[in-house]
Amino acid sequence: MEITLSPIAYINSTLNDKKECPKQGHEGGIEAQVIIEPEYLDAMKGLKEGSEIILLTWLHKADRTCLEVHPRGDSSRPKRGVFATRSPDRPNPIGVHKVTIKKITENTLTVYPLETLDGTPIVDIKVAMRK
Amino acid sequence: MEITLSPIAYINSTLNDKKECPKQGHEGGIEAQVIIEPEYLDAMKGLKEGSEIILLTWLHKADRTCLEVHPRGDSSRPKRGVFATRSPDRPNPIGVHKVTIKKITENTLTVYPLETLDGTPIVDIKVAMRK
C-alpha cells in the first residue's frame, strides 16, 4: 500500500540550518508563518487568533532509512528505536507541532513557537484537543 | 511536490464500521493492537509498557475532497473549514492519537484508548511530550 500526500501549506521562517533548529518548540521555537496554498483557503475558515492548533509537517531533510538513534543526538546515550523518540529521522518523517495562532491574514497564519526549517511543507492542520 | 508514505504498522480492532467509531479516543475509544511490519521492528526498541505514545494513522476511509464540514457531523451547526476541526475528512487525512501502551510483544503494541477502524494503516509512532 502506498500513500500520496500533497502539501497544503509551507513554512516561512528565519531558521535555515538544521543545526540551529531547537529540538522541540518549547525549547526556543520562534514565530513563523504558515502560507496556505490557494486551493485550500476554504479549509481555513473558522480558525481563530489565540487558539491552539496542531501542525503536521513533512520533515523534508530527514533520513528515512534511520531506525535507531542516540536520543537527542547524544552519543553517550545508548541507541533507541526511532519510534521511542521524537527524532526527525524516521521512516515517515512527519512532525507534530502544537502552536498558538498569533495572527491570521487571507492566506497566512502567524504561529508560535515553531522549530522547523524555512520551506518545510505542511501536510495537515487541526485544532488542538482541549484536554 | 509529492510525498510518498508506506505504512509501518496496521491496527487490529473490533471497530469495523465508521458509524460505530467514537469521534475521539477519550469518547469511548477501546483497546486495540498495533501490529508492526517486520522491517520496522528495530524502530520499536525502547518503547515501554505504561508509557504514552502518539500514533499517526492514515484514515483510509476519509473523503479527501472535503474542505468544509458541519462540526461533529451536526447539520444544525454552520459549516467550518476542516483545518478548524478534527474531522477525518480533509486533504491529507492523518489522524493524531495519544494512547497508552498496555502491553508489548515481539511485533505488537496493545494500546488504549483508540477510536480507529480495524485495518487502519499507521504511518508513524512517537513518544508523547511530557508537558
Interface residues (C-beta under 8 A of the other chain):
Chain A: M1 E2 I3 T4 L5 S6 P7 I8 Q24 H26 Y40 D42 A43 M44 K45 G46 L47 K48 I53 I54 L56 W58 L67 E68 K79 R80 G81 V82 F83 A84 T85 R86 R90 P91 N92 P93 I94 V96 P121 V123 D124 I125 K126 V127 M129 K131
Chain B: M1 E2 I3 T4 L5 S6 P7 I8 Q24 H26 Y40 D42 A43 M44 K45 G46 L47 K48 I53 I54 L56 W58 L67 E68 K79 R80 G81 V82 F83 A84 T85 R86 R90 P91 N92 P93 I94 V96 P121 V123 D124 I125 K126 V127 M129 K131
